[in-house]
Amino acid sequence: MGRALFASLAVLALGACETTNSHDWIGGPGTSFDQAERTCLAMVESVAKEADRRDFFIGCMQALGWTPRPGASIAV
């Protein structure tokens, strides 16, 4: 019972960490949103200054064919 509860809480906590979603982006042909997001999130960890991570993430997503919608809230 304890392990199942812990696993459930871990899944809920990870789900709450969503930085963005596909509704915040406009994409065309090319890389799927999920793949682009995974790639850019993995790469953003290498950006030393936390203040630069959001701009890096947006630039990475744009390089993979995704543009933020006007007014979208993009947090990294």
C-alpha positions as a Python dict, from the first residue, in 0.01 Angstrom:
ca = {
    (1, 'M'): (0, 0, 0),
    (2, 'G'): (279, 244, 89),
    (3, 'R'): (462, 194, -240),
    (4, 'A'): (145, 241, -445),
    (5, 'L'): (68, 563, -259),
    (6, 'F'): (423, 691, -307),
    (7, 'A'): (414, 608, -679),
    (8, 'S'): (80, 785, -719),
    (9, 'L'): (208, 1094, -541),
    (10, 'A'): (523, 1096, -754),
    (11, 'V'): (318, 1083, -1075),
    (12, 'L'): (95, 1367, -954),
    (13, 'A'): (396, 1577, -857),
    (14, 'L'): (564, 1526, -1193),
    (15, 'G'): (242, 1612, -1373),
    (16, 'A'): (225, 1939, -1183),
    (17, 'C'): (568, 2038, -1315),
    (18, 'E'): (445, 2103, -1667),
    (19, 'T'): (628, 2404, -1806),
    (20, 'T'): (413, 2458, -2109),
    (21, 'N'): (161, 2276, -2323),
    (22, 'S'): (88, 2243, -2690),
    (23, 'H'): (-195, 2499, -2667),
    (24, 'D'): (68, 2768, -2594),
    (25, 'W'): (248, 2701, -2924),
    (26, 'I'): (185, 2721, -3297),
    (27, 'G'): (368, 2454, -3492),
    (28, 'G'): (404, 2343, -3844),
    (29, 'P'): (540, 2036, -4010),
    (30, 'G'): (852, 1891, -3859),
    (31, 'T'): (921, 1782, -3504),
    (32, 'S'): (620, 1682, -3295),
    (33, 'F'): (546, 1907, -2998),
    (34, 'D'): (622, 1634, -2744),
    (35, 'Q'): (957, 1551, -2901),
    (36, 'A'): (1053, 1918, -2936),
    (37, 'E'): (960, 1988, -2574),
    (38, 'R'): (1156, 1687, -2444),
    (39, 'T'): (1462, 1783, -2649),
    (40, 'C'): (1457, 2148, -2544),
    (41, 'L'): (1393, 2072, -2176),
    (42, 'A'): (1688, 1833, -2174),
    (43, 'M'): (1912, 2094, -2338),
    (44, 'V'): (1798, 2385, -2120),
    (45, 'E'): (1955, 2219, -1816),
    (46, 'S'): (2297, 2301, -1962),
    (47, 'V'): (2226, 2677, -1958),
    (48, 'A'): (2422, 2809, -1662),
    (49, 'K'): (2221, 3124, -1587),
    (50, 'E'): (1868, 3044, -1481),
    (51, 'A'): (1753, 3383, -1612),
    (52, 'D'): (1857, 3279, -1965),
    (53, 'R'): (1678, 2943, -1967),
    (54, 'R'): (1337, 3069, -2081),
    (55, 'D'): (1483, 3250, -2384),
    (56, 'F'): (1696, 2946, -2467),
    (57, 'F'): (1392, 2717, -2444),
    (58, 'I'): (1183, 2941, -2670),
    (59, 'G'): (1469, 2964, -2923),
    (60, 'C'): (1514, 2587, -2917),
    (61, 'M'): (1142, 2529, -2975),
    (62, 'Q'): (1145, 2780, -3261),
    (63, 'A'): (1439, 2599, -3420),
    (64, 'L'): (1225, 2283, -3414),
    (65, 'G'): (927, 2457, -3576),
    (66, 'W'): (724, 2581, -3278),
    (67, 'T'): (639, 2947, -3207),
    (68, 'P'): (476, 3065, -2883),
    (69, 'R'): (125, 3201, -2923),
    (70, 'P'): (87, 3570, -2834),
    (71, 'G'): (24, 3599, -2462),
    (72, 'A'): (134, 3242, -2386),
    (73, 'S'): (280, 3180, -2044),
    (74, 'I'): (607, 2995, -2098),
    (75, 'A'): (786, 2896, -1778),
    (76, 'V'): (1098, 2681, -1761),
}
